[in-house]
Amino acid sequence: MAIPCLVVAAFIASSASAQVPLSSYADKNGYVDVQKLTCAQLAGTFQEDADLLAAWYSGWYNGLAKAHRAKISRVKDDLHLVIVHCKANPNVTIIKAIDSVFKGKK
């Protein structure tokens, strides 16, 4: 159930909208609620912010799954599926997009 670090990064690279800092989605204390962040919001961030958040999601999901290794070919396939899902559903949260992709693979 490992989520690729590049899932979000590749999605961002394929987006053609004006970028804003990820911090623009932060609360007054500087925290971004990653469970509420949408595909569209993430698509509008800068590449370095997307890379950072992609690594965070990957670590989170790998930690939940107690996974300590990655199969690169599977990571690439999962990356593509999440990007496709996010493009078709920009108002869906990233968490739900990832969940939908993995539920669809079972």
C-alpha positions as CSV (number, residue, x, y, z in Angstrom):
1,M,0.0,0.0,0.0
2,A,3.0,2.3,-0.4
3,I,2.2,5.6,-2.0
4,P,4.9,7.0,-4.3
5,C,6.7,10.1,-3.3
6,L,6.3,11.4,-6.8
7,V,2.5,11.1,-7.0
8,V,1.9,14.7,-6.2
9,A,5.0,16.0,-7.8
10,A,4.2,14.6,-11.2
11,F,0.6,15.8,-10.9
12,I,1.9,19.3,-10.3
13,A,4.2,19.2,-13.2
14,S,1.3,18.4,-15.5
15,S,-0.8,21.3,-14.3
16,A,-0.9,24.6,-16.2
17,S,-2.3,27.0,-13.6
18,A,-0.6,29.8,-11.6
19,Q,1.3,28.5,-8.6
20,V,0.8,29.6,-5.0
21,P,2.9,28.7,-2.0
22,L,1.6,25.6,-0.1
23,S,1.7,27.9,3.0
24,S,-1.3,29.8,1.5
25,Y,-3.4,26.9,2.7
26,A,-2.1,26.9,6.2
27,D,-4.1,27.9,9.3
28,K,-3.1,30.8,11.6
29,N,-0.5,28.5,13.3
30,G,1.1,27.6,10.0
31,Y,-0.3,24.1,9.7
32,V,-1.7,22.6,6.4
33,D,-4.5,20.1,7.1
34,V,-3.4,17.4,4.7
35,Q,-6.7,15.6,5.1
36,K,-8.6,18.6,3.6
37,L,-6.1,19.5,0.8
38,T,-7.7,19.0,-2.6
39,C,-6.2,17.8,-5.9
40,A,-6.9,21.3,-7.3
41,Q,-5.2,23.0,-4.4
42,L,-2.2,20.8,-4.7
43,A,-2.0,21.3,-8.4
44,G,-1.7,25.0,-7.8
45,T,1.4,24.8,-5.5
46,F,5.0,25.2,-6.5
47,Q,7.0,22.1,-7.5
48,E,9.2,22.2,-4.3
49,D,6.1,22.4,-2.1
50,A,4.5,19.5,-4.0
51,D,7.7,17.5,-3.7
52,L,7.7,18.1,0.1
53,L,4.1,17.2,0.6
54,A,4.4,14.1,-1.7
55,A,7.2,12.9,0.5
56,W,5.0,13.5,3.6
57,Y,2.1,11.6,2.2
58,S,4.4,8.7,1.2
59,G,5.9,8.5,4.6
60,W,2.5,8.7,6.2
61,Y,1.0,5.9,4.1
62,N,4.1,3.7,4.4
63,G,4.1,4.2,8.2
64,L,0.4,3.2,8.4
65,A,1.2,0.1,6.4
66,K,4.4,-0.6,8.3
67,A,6.0,-0.8,4.9
68,H,9.8,-0.3,4.8
69,R,10.5,-0.9,1.1
70,A,9.1,0.1,-2.2
71,K,8.7,-1.7,-5.5
72,I,9.6,0.9,-8.1
73,S,7.5,-0.5,-10.9
74,R,4.4,-0.5,-8.7
75,V,5.2,3.0,-7.5
76,K,5.1,4.3,-11.1
77,D,1.8,2.5,-11.8
78,D,0.2,4.0,-8.6
79,L,1.6,7.4,-9.5
80,H,-0.2,7.3,-12.8
81,L,-3.5,6.2,-11.3
82,V,-3.5,8.9,-8.7
83,I,-2.7,11.6,-11.3
84,V,-5.5,10.4,-13.5
85,H,-8.0,10.3,-10.6
86,C,-7.0,13.8,-9.5
87,K,-7.3,15.3,-12.9
88,A,-10.8,13.9,-13.2
89,N,-11.7,14.9,-9.7
90,P,-10.0,18.2,-8.8
91,N,-12.3,18.9,-5.9
92,V,-11.6,15.6,-4.2
93,T,-9.1,15.6,-1.4
94,I,-5.7,14.0,-2.0
95,I,-6.4,11.6,0.8
96,K,-9.6,10.4,-0.9
97,A,-7.9,10.2,-4.3
98,I,-5.2,8.0,-2.9
99,D,-7.8,5.9,-1.0
100,S,-9.9,5.5,-4.2
101,V,-7.0,4.4,-6.2
102,F,-5.9,1.8,-3.7
103,K,-9.5,0.5,-3.1
104,G,-9.8,0.2,-6.9
105,K,-6.7,-2.0,-7.1
106,K,-8.0,-4.6,-4.6
